[in-house]
Amino acid sequence: MAELVASKLRDIPDFPQPGIVFKDFTPLLADGVAFKALVDDIAGRYRGEVDVLVGIEARGFILAAAVAYELGLGMVPVRKAGKLPGATLKESYALEYGTAEIEVHTDAFEPGQRVLVLDDVLATGGTAEACAQLVERAGASVAAIEVVLELGFLDGRSRLTGHVVNAILTV
Protein backbone atom coordinates (compact mmCIF):
# COMPACT_ATOMS: atom_id res chain seq x y z
CA MET A 1 0.00 0.00 0.00
CA ALA A 2 2.90 2.39 0.76
CA GLU A 3 4.17 2.06 -2.81
CA LEU A 4 0.72 2.82 -4.21
CA VAL A 5 0.36 5.90 -2.01
CA ALA A 6 3.86 7.10 -2.94
CA SER A 7 3.10 6.73 -6.64
CA LYS A 8 0.00 8.94 -6.31
CA LEU A 9 1.48 11.82 -4.29
CA ARG A 10 2.68 15.06 -5.78
CA ASP A 11 4.66 17.90 -4.22
CA ILE A 12 3.27 21.43 -4.40
CA PRO A 13 6.05 23.87 -3.52
CA ASP A 14 5.38 27.03 -1.52
CA PHE A 15 1.88 26.01 -0.43
CA PRO A 16 0.20 27.20 1.72
CA GLN A 17 3.09 29.64 2.15
CA PRO A 18 6.66 30.05 0.88
CA GLY A 19 9.06 27.38 2.08
CA ILE A 20 6.41 24.69 2.66
CA VAL A 21 6.29 21.71 0.29
CA PHE A 22 2.69 20.47 0.41
CA LYS A 23 2.17 16.74 -0.10
CA ASP A 24 -0.94 16.53 -2.29
CA PHE A 25 -2.82 13.27 -2.38
CA THR A 26 -5.69 14.37 -4.62
CA PRO A 27 -4.27 12.24 -7.47
CA LEU A 28 -4.87 9.21 -5.22
CA LEU A 29 -8.48 10.26 -4.68
CA ALA A 30 -8.97 10.76 -8.42
CA ASP A 31 -7.86 7.20 -9.17
CA GLY A 32 -10.88 5.01 -8.34
CA VAL A 33 -8.88 1.77 -8.12
CA ALA A 34 -6.23 3.32 -5.87
CA PHE A 35 -8.78 5.09 -3.67
CA LYS A 36 -10.75 1.85 -3.20
CA ALA A 37 -7.55 -0.02 -2.32
CA LEU A 38 -6.70 2.64 0.29
CA VAL A 39 -10.18 2.55 1.84
CA ASP A 40 -10.20 -1.26 1.90
CA ASP A 41 -6.75 -1.31 3.51
CA ILE A 42 -7.75 1.05 6.31
CA ALA A 43 -11.15 -0.60 6.85
CA GLY A 44 -9.53 -4.03 7.08
CA ARG A 45 -7.23 -2.85 9.86
CA TYR A 46 -10.08 -1.59 12.08
CA ARG A 47 -13.10 -3.78 11.30
CA GLY A 48 -14.70 -4.68 14.64
CA GLU A 49 -12.19 -2.54 16.55
CA VAL A 50 -13.90 0.88 16.40
CA ASP A 51 -17.41 2.28 16.84
CA VAL A 52 -17.17 5.58 14.98
CA LEU A 53 -14.69 7.47 12.80
CA VAL A 54 -13.48 11.04 13.04
CA GLY A 55 -12.41 12.94 9.96
CA ILE A 56 -10.24 16.01 10.47
CA GLU A 57 -11.02 18.95 8.17
CA ALA A 58 -10.69 18.83 5.28
CA ARG A 59 -9.07 15.86 3.59
CA GLY A 60 -9.71 13.69 6.61
CA PHE A 61 -13.44 14.10 5.89
CA ILE A 62 -13.02 12.30 2.57
CA LEU A 63 -11.12 9.38 4.07
CA ALA A 64 -13.27 9.01 7.18
CA ALA A 65 -16.53 9.13 5.23
CA ALA A 66 -15.37 6.45 2.80
CA VAL A 67 -13.97 4.15 5.50
CA ALA A 68 -17.03 4.68 7.72
CA TYR A 69 -19.27 3.71 4.81
CA GLU A 70 -17.20 0.59 4.17
CA LEU A 71 -17.43 -0.39 7.86
CA GLY A 72 -21.10 0.54 8.22
CA LEU A 73 -20.26 3.08 10.93
CA GLY A 74 -20.89 6.75 11.55
CA MET A 75 -18.46 9.58 10.92
CA VAL A 76 -17.93 12.67 13.08
CA PRO A 77 -16.37 15.78 11.53
CA VAL A 78 -13.76 17.72 13.47
CA ARG A 79 -13.80 21.16 11.94
CA LYS A 80 -11.97 24.45 12.01
CA ALA A 81 -13.33 26.79 14.68
CA GLY A 82 -16.60 28.51 13.87
CA LYS A 83 -17.84 25.99 11.29
CA LEU A 84 -20.09 23.77 13.44
CA PRO A 85 -23.60 25.03 14.27
CA GLY A 86 -24.16 23.47 17.72
CA ALA A 87 -22.45 23.60 21.09
CA THR A 88 -18.79 22.65 20.68
CA LEU A 89 -15.58 21.77 22.44
CA LYS A 90 -12.53 23.59 21.11
CA GLU A 91 -8.77 22.91 21.09
CA SER A 92 -5.93 25.14 19.89
CA TYR A 93 -2.81 23.69 18.30
CA ALA A 94 0.36 24.71 16.49
CA LEU A 95 1.01 23.96 12.84
CA GLU A 96 4.41 23.88 11.21
CA TYR A 97 3.47 27.29 9.76
CA GLY A 98 1.17 28.88 12.37
CA THR A 99 -1.62 28.14 14.84
CA ALA A 100 -5.26 27.07 14.51
CA GLU A 101 -8.27 25.80 16.44
CA ILE A 102 -10.53 22.82 15.83
CA GLU A 103 -13.93 21.92 17.24
CA VAL A 104 -16.29 19.00 17.66
CA HIS A 105 -19.92 19.01 18.78
CA THR A 106 -20.25 18.34 22.50
CA ASP A 107 -22.73 15.54 21.81
CA ALA A 108 -20.80 13.91 18.95
CA PHE A 109 -19.95 10.70 20.80
CA GLU A 110 -21.60 8.19 23.10
CA PRO A 111 -19.67 7.64 26.35
CA GLY A 112 -16.87 5.13 25.86
CA GLN A 113 -17.12 4.89 22.08
CA ARG A 114 -13.94 3.66 20.39
CA VAL A 115 -12.89 6.26 17.84
CA LEU A 116 -10.64 5.96 14.81
CA VAL A 117 -9.17 9.36 13.95
CA LEU A 118 -8.34 9.70 10.25
CA ASP A 119 -6.35 12.36 8.44
CA ASP A 120 -4.25 12.64 5.32
CA VAL A 121 -0.93 13.80 6.80
CA LEU A 122 0.80 13.65 10.17
CA ALA A 123 3.26 16.55 10.23
CA THR A 124 4.07 18.19 13.58
CA GLY A 125 1.32 16.22 15.31
CA GLY A 126 -0.52 19.29 16.58
CA THR A 127 -3.76 18.64 14.75
CA ALA A 128 -3.90 14.95 15.67
CA GLU A 129 -3.03 15.71 19.29
CA ALA A 130 -5.74 18.39 19.53
CA CYS A 131 -8.23 16.04 17.90
CA ALA A 132 -7.44 13.24 20.33
CA GLN A 133 -7.90 15.66 23.23
CA LEU A 134 -11.30 16.69 21.86
CA VAL A 135 -12.43 13.08 21.47
CA GLU A 136 -11.41 12.29 25.04
CA ARG A 137 -12.95 15.46 26.48
CA ALA A 138 -16.20 14.50 24.72
CA GLY A 139 -16.23 11.17 26.60
CA ALA A 140 -14.98 8.76 23.95
CA SER A 141 -11.63 6.98 23.61
CA VAL A 142 -9.16 7.12 20.76
CA ALA A 143 -8.69 3.56 19.49
CA ALA A 144 -6.13 4.66 16.89
CA ILE A 145 -4.91 7.52 14.75
CA GLU A 146 -4.52 6.60 11.08
CA VAL A 147 -2.83 8.78 8.45
CA VAL A 148 -2.01 8.22 4.82
CA LEU A 149 1.33 10.04 5.00
CA GLU A 150 3.67 10.79 7.89
CA LEU A 151 6.37 13.44 7.52
CA GLY A 152 8.81 11.62 9.78
CA PHE A 153 11.36 14.44 9.82
CA LEU A 154 8.85 16.62 11.73
CA ASP A 155 8.53 14.00 14.51
CA GLY A 156 4.79 14.55 15.02
CA ARG A 157 4.39 11.02 16.33
CA SER A 158 6.26 12.02 19.50
CA ARG A 159 3.26 14.21 20.48
CA LEU A 160 0.94 11.23 20.29
CA THR A 161 2.45 8.97 22.94
CA GLY A 162 -0.17 6.76 24.51
CA HIS A 163 -2.03 6.43 21.21
CA VAL A 164 -1.80 3.78 18.52
CA VAL A 165 -0.61 5.57 15.38
CA ASN A 166 -0.46 4.04 11.92
CA ALA A 167 0.96 5.73 8.84
CA ILE A 168 0.63 4.00 5.50
CA LEU A 169 3.68 5.85 4.14
CA THR A 170 6.41 7.67 6.05
CA VAL A 171 8.79 10.05 4.27
C-alpha positions in Angstrom: 0.0 0.0 0.0 2.9 2.4 0.8 4.2 2.1 -2.8 0.7 2.8 -4.2 0.4 5.9 -2.0 3.9 7.1 -2.9 3.1 6.7 -6.6 0.0 8.9 -6.3 1.5 11.8 -4.3 2.7 15.1 -5.8 4.7 17.9 -4.2 3.3 21.4 -4.4 6.1 23.9 -3.5 5.4 27.0 -1.5 1.9 26.0 -0.4 0.2 27.2 1.7 3.1 29.6 2.2 6.7 30.1 0.9 9.1 27.4 2.1 6.4 24.7 2.7 6.3 21.7 0.3 2.7 20.5 0.4 2.2 16.7 -0.1 -0.9 16.5 -2.3 -2.8 13.3 -2.4 -5.7 14.4 -4.6 -4.3 12.2 -7.5 -4.9 9.2 -5.2 -8.5 10.3 -4.7 -9.0 10.8 -8.4 -7.9 7.2 -9.2 -10.9 5.0 -8.3 -8.9 1.8 -8.1 -6.2 3.3 -5.9 -8.8 5.1 -3.7 -10.8 1.9 -3.2 -7.5 0.0 -2.3 -6.7 2.6 0.3 -10.2 2.6 1.8 -10.2 -1.3 1.9 -6.7 -1.3 3.5 -7.8 1.0 6.3 -11.2 -0.6 6.9 -9.5 -4.0 7.1 -7.2 -2.9 9.9 -10.1 -1.6 12.1 -13.1 -3.8 11.3 -14.7 -4.7 14.6 -12.2 -2.5 16.6 -13.9 0.9 16.4 -17.4 2.3 16.8 -17.2 5.6 15.0 -14.7 7.5 12.8 -13.5 11.0 13.0 -12.4 12.9 10.0 -10.2 16.0 10.5 -11.0 18.9 8.2 -10.7 18.8 5.3 -9.1 15.9 3.6 -9.7 13.7 6.6 -13.4 14.1 5.9 -13.0 12.3 2.6 -11.1 9.4 4.1 -13.3 9.0 7.2 -16.5 9.1 5.2 -15.4 6.5 2.8 -14.0 4.2 5.5 -17.0 4.7 7.7 -19.3 3.7 4.8 -17.2 0.6 4.2 -17.4 -0.4 7.9 -21.1 0.5 8.2 -20.3 3.1 10.9 -20.9 6.8 11.5 -18.5 9.6 10.9 -17.9 12.7 13.1 -16.4 15.8 11.5 -13.8 17.7 13.5 -13.8 21.2 11.9 -12.0 24.4 12.0 -13.3 26.8 14.7 -16.6 28.5 13.9 -17.8 26.0 11.3 -20.1 23.8 13.4 -23.6 25.0 14.3 -24.2 23.5 17.7 -22.4 23.6 21.1 -18.8 22.6 20.7 -15.6 21.8 22.4 -12.5 23.6 21.1 -8.8 22.9 21.1 -5.9 25.1 19.9 -2.8 23.7 18.3 0.4 24.7 16.5 1.0 24.0 12.8 4.4 23.9 11.2 3.5 27.3 9.8 1.2 28.9 12.4 -1.6 28.1 14.8 -5.3 27.1 14.5 -8.3 25.8 16.4 -10.5 22.8 15.8 -13.9 21.9 17.2 -16.3 19.0 17.7 -19.9 19.0 18.8 -20.3 18.3 22.5 -22.7 15.5 21.8 -20.8 13.9 19.0 -19.9 10.7 20.8 -21.6 8.2 23.1 -19.7 7.6 26.3 -16.9 5.1 25.9 -17.1 4.9 22.1 -13.9 3.7 20.4 -12.9 6.3 17.8 -10.6 6.0 14.8 -9.2 9.4 13.9 -8.3 9.7 10.2 -6.3 12.4 8.4 -4.3 12.6 5.3 -0.9 13.8 6.8 0.8 13.7 10.2 3.3 16.6 10.2 4.1 18.2 13.6 1.3 16.2 15.3 -0.5 19.3 16.6 -3.8 18.6 14.7 -3.9 15.0 15.7 -3.0 15.7 19.3 -5.7 18.4 19.5 -8.2 16.0 17.9 -7.4 13.2 20.3 -7.9 15.7 23.2 -11.3 16.7 21.9 -12.4 13.1 21.5 -11.4 12.3 25.0 -13.0 15.5 26.5 -16.2 14.5 24.7 -16.2 11.2 26.6 -15.0 8.8 23.9 -11.6 7.0 23.6 -9.2 7.1 20.8 -8.7 3.6 19.5 -6.1 4.7 16.9 -4.9 7.5 14.8 -4.5 6.6 11.1 -2.8 8.8 8.4 -2.0 8.2 4.8 1.3 10.0 5.0 3.7 10.8 7.9 6.4 13.4 7.5 8.8 11.6 9.8 11.4 14.4 9.8 8.8 16.6 11.7 8.5 14.0 14.5 4.8 14.6 15.0 4.4 11.0 16.3 6.3 12.0 19.5 3.3 14.2 20.5 0.9 11.2 20.3 2.5 9.0 22.9 -0.2 6.8 24.5 -2.0 6.4 21.2 -1.8 3.8 18.5 -0.6 5.6 15.4 -0.5 4.0 11.9 1.0 5.7 8.8 0.6 4.0 5.5 3.7 5.8 4.1 6.4 7.7 6.0 8.8 10.0 4.3 
